[in-house]
Amino acid sequence: MNAVPRIHALVAAFPIALLTASVGLEIISWKWDKFRETGYCVLFLGLLGAVLTVASGFLAASATNAAELAPTGLARHRGFAAGAVITFALMISFRLVTRNKFTLWTRLLYISVGVVGVAHVIVAAWLGTSLVFDHGIGVSR
């Protein structure tokens, strides 16, 4: 069996945890400002992990028969994963453009976008587990 689907499953856990934690840290930093920079670093690491996960996912899909067994599920999984990467890349870009200076409204917008990004991550993860457990993609028989 090809190791790429296993690698994809292995690396997928990191951006799920890191990106969710980054939004949580941003919310917590509203009361304790010292968590703000930690949230930014975790966001950067989570986005890096997400890019690696998406890349390994494309390799895993090409190494398996995912496109044949569940083309709609695979497309939805990819779409939500791409949406998450784009959302969190926009968040990093926003912080770079604003030089990490937020007003009340930009902070609310930033956190709202982060919550949308976390929702994308969760849905992408759910759809990924569906590909494995419901369709048997990447599972040796």
Disulfide bonds with the S-S distance in Angstrom:
none
